[in-house]
Amino acid sequence: MSFFIKEMVKSKVRNLTVGELLHYSKQYNFHITEHQARQIINYLRTNSPDPFKASDRDRMFHELSTITDQQTAQQAQALMDEVIQSYGLGHLFN
């Protein structure tokens, strides 16, 4: 089952659109511009980070801080940690 969950998450990350990212940013009170959303999507598609690997997550959040700012990257990381904990998925992330 964990393989299935991981593949679903990876697929969602790879297929995320600019519109979806902007929608989520508003839903979770992040401020990003359309240009930044395009840069983030481009990064996700060209680098295909594995959100379940700590090293890939670190690189992903570092790149996010480069595209946006440190505060936004920290806010995104805190949100991801919260979601992982609230759904009890900590065992999937290393």
C-alpha positions as CSV (number, residue, x, y, z in Angstrom):
1,M,0.0,0.0,0.0
2,S,2.8,2.4,0.8
3,F,4.2,2.0,-2.7
4,F,0.8,3.0,-4.1
5,I,0.6,6.1,-1.9
6,K,4.2,7.1,-2.9
7,E,3.5,6.7,-6.6
8,M,0.2,8.8,-6.3
9,V,2.1,11.6,-4.5
10,K,5.0,11.6,-7.0
11,S,2.5,11.6,-9.9
12,K,0.6,14.6,-8.4
13,V,3.9,16.5,-8.0
14,R,5.0,15.8,-11.6
15,N,1.6,16.7,-13.0
16,L,0.9,19.8,-10.9
17,T,-0.2,22.8,-13.0
18,V,0.5,26.5,-12.5
19,G,-3.2,27.0,-11.9
20,E,-3.3,24.3,-9.2
21,L,-0.2,25.7,-7.5
22,L,-1.7,29.2,-7.4
23,H,-5.0,27.7,-6.1
24,Y,-3.1,25.9,-3.3
25,S,-1.0,28.9,-2.5
26,K,-4.2,30.9,-1.9
27,Q,-5.8,28.1,0.1
28,Y,-2.8,27.8,2.4
29,N,-2.0,31.5,2.6
30,F,1.2,31.6,0.6
31,H,2.0,34.5,-1.6
32,I,3.5,33.6,-4.9
33,T,3.3,35.2,-8.3
34,E,2.3,33.5,-11.5
35,H,5.9,33.8,-12.6
36,Q,7.2,32.1,-9.5
37,A,4.5,29.4,-9.9
38,R,5.8,28.8,-13.4
39,Q,9.4,28.6,-12.1
40,I,8.4,26.1,-9.4
41,I,6.5,23.9,-11.9
42,N,9.5,24.0,-14.2
43,Y,11.8,22.9,-11.4
44,L,9.5,20.1,-10.4
45,R,9.1,18.8,-14.0
46,T,12.8,19.0,-14.9
47,N,14.3,17.7,-11.6
48,S,11.5,15.2,-10.5
49,P,12.4,15.4,-6.8
50,D,11.3,12.5,-4.7
51,P,9.4,14.1,-1.8
52,F,9.9,10.9,0.3
53,K,13.7,11.3,0.3
54,A,15.1,13.8,2.8
55,S,17.9,14.9,0.4
56,D,15.4,15.6,-2.4
57,R,13.1,17.5,0.0
58,D,16.0,19.6,1.2
59,R,17.0,20.5,-2.4
60,M,13.4,21.2,-3.3
61,F,12.9,23.6,-0.4
62,H,16.3,25.2,-1.1
63,E,15.2,25.8,-4.7
64,L,11.9,27.1,-3.5
65,S,13.7,29.6,-1.3
66,T,15.7,30.7,-4.3
67,I,12.6,31.1,-6.5
68,T,10.5,32.8,-3.8
69,D,12.1,33.7,-0.4
70,Q,13.3,31.9,2.7
71,Q,10.0,32.6,4.6
72,T,7.9,31.0,1.9
73,A,10.1,27.9,1.8
74,Q,10.0,27.6,5.6
75,Q,6.2,28.0,5.5
76,A,5.9,25.3,2.8
77,Q,8.2,22.9,4.8
78,A,6.1,23.4,7.9
79,L,2.9,22.7,6.0
80,M,4.4,19.6,4.6
81,D,5.5,18.4,8.0
82,E,2.0,19.1,9.4
83,V,0.3,17.2,6.6
84,I,2.6,14.2,7.1
85,Q,1.9,14.1,10.8
86,S,-1.8,14.7,10.5
87,Y,-2.2,11.8,8.1
88,G,0.2,9.5,10.0
89,L,2.5,9.1,7.1
90,G,5.8,9.8,8.8
91,H,6.9,6.2,8.2
92,L,7.0,6.8,4.5
93,F,9.4,9.7,4.7
94,N,13.1,9.1,5.3
